[in-house]
Amino acid sequence: MLKTLLEIQQTFRAVKDQRNDFGGFNYRNVEVMLAELKPILAEHEACITFSDEIIERGGRCYVEATATLTTPKGEVSCKASAREQETKKGMDAAQITGACSTYARKYALCGLLAVDDGSKDPDANKHIEMINKNQISTIKALAEAKGSNISDICDYFKVNSLEEMTTEDYGRCLNVLNRKEDVQ
């Protein structure tokens, strides 16, 4: 069971392909994560299931989600919880609970699969510094000099465009290009 979990964790990458322009950060969507995960699960004859439980703590309601990976050799689970807001503009009570469930499920899945795409998590209150125009120009010039394609670079770093690269990605990109590695 643990070998299968390790193989899935090493194969699965959850890209932060959504953008919150108001908050200025990228994030991942649990529905997209599951769509990308299903072929990997099929290779291992495994499945992921979720269950939710509403829990009250200190007068507040939380949705506690459990993500369970089941294989022919057994199962392993991870839990995460999220607190319901009392009100949220434009949402009724059922929608608030549903959004809270989705959030808790995403983090239970991330915990179960040790999700790490190399970028910083905005929920961890860490500052994400995106690359600037000069750094983008440097990547383009170096890629051209090395015969690399920009779309291949974006695929390699799991971003839609160079503008979505972090400064951490930038440093790694320069290392890759300078070593003449193939980024396809």
N, C-alpha and C positions, 0 to 999 in steps of 0.2 A: 504494500500500500504506500509506504513512504517513498519508495523508488518511483512509483507512478506520479505521486505528488511533486517530487523533485523535478521529474522530466517535464511536467506541465508548467511548473513555475519557471523553469529555464527557457521554455519555448514561448510562453505567452508574454506579449508586450501590450500594455494598455496605453495607447497614445492619447495624450490630452489634445483631442481634435476639435474641441468646442471652445468658444471664446466668450468670456463675459466682458464686454466692452465697458460696462459701468464700473466693474471692479478692477479691470485691467489685468486679467489673468486668464490662462487657458485651463481647461478642466476636462475630465473624462466623463463619459456618459455610460451608465450601467447597461443600457440597452445595446449600445455599440460594443461595449466590452463583451457582452454575452454572445453577440453575433460573431465576433472574432474568435471567441473561445470555443464555440461549438465544434468546428472541424478538428481542433486539437483534442477535445474530449472524445470525439468519435474514434480518433486514432487509438485511444487508450481504453475504449469501451467503458467510458466513465460518463457521469452526469453531475450536474450541479443543481441542487434544489435549495429553496429558501423557505424559511418560516419566520413569522413575526409574532411578537408578543407585546402587548401594551402593558407597561409597568409604571406604577406611580412611585416617585421618590421625592420626598420633601414637598409634597403638594404639587409636583409637576408631573406631566405625563411624558413618557419616553416610549419610543418604538425600539424594541430590541430585536434586531434581525439576526438570524442564524443562516450562514451559507454552509452547505454540506456538500462535500465532494464524495461521491459514491463510485466505487469500482468493484469488480468481481472479488477483490481481495479485502474489501472493507470500506470504511468511511472515516472521514475526518471533518471536523466542523470548526468554524470560527464565528464569534459573535461581535456585533458592534451595535451601538445604540445612538439615537438622535432624539433631542428634545423637541416636542411639538411647541410651536408658537401658539399663543392664545388666539391671535388674529394675524392675518396676512392680507394685505390689500388685494382685492380681486379674487380671493379664494374662499370657498365655503369650508366648513369643518372637515368634510370628507377629503377634499383636495389637500388640505393642510396635512392630514394624516397620511395620505398617499405620497406626498412629496417627502415627508419625514421617513416613511418606509423606504422609498427609493434611495434616499441618502444613506440610511443605515445599511441597506443591502449592499450598496456600492462599497462601503468601507469594510463590511464583513467579507465581501469577495476579495477586496484588495488585501486584507489581512490573511485570508486563506491562501491566496496565490502569491503572497510576498511581492505584490506589484510595485515595481520601481522602474520608471522609464527614464531615469537619469535627471529629470527636472525636479525642481523644488515644489513642494506641495503648498499652495497658498493657504490652506487651512492650518499649516504649521507656523503661521505668522513669520515666514521667512521672506525676505525681499528677493524678487526675481528680477534680475537685470537683463534686459533684452539687448541684442547687439545693435549698434548704431549704423548709420549709412556708410561711414568710412570702413567699418568692419565688413559690411556687405560687399563693398567695392573690392576690398582685399581678397575676400573669398572668391569673388567672380574672376578677378585677375589671376589668382593662383590656380583656380580650376581650369581656366583657359590655357595657362602655361603648361599645366600637367595633363591636358587633354581629358579632363573630367567634365561630366555633364551636371548642370545645376540641379536638374530634377532627380538625378541619381543621388546627389548629395542630400537633398531634402528627404528622399526616401530612406537613406542610410540613417539620418538623424531623426526620422519619424516626425517631420514637420511638413506643413503644406507649402511654406515659402521660407526663404532665408530670413525674412522679417520676424518669423516666429522662433528663431534660434535664440537661446540664452547665451550669455557670455561664457558660461561653462561649455556649451556646445561649440562655440566659436574656437576656444582653445583646443578642444578635441578635434575639430575640423581641420585646423591648421596642422596639427600633428599628423592626421591621416593623410592630408594632401602632401605634406613635406616628406612623408615616408613613401610616397608614390603608391599607397595602397589603392586598390580598386574599390571604389565606394558603390559598386553596383550590387 
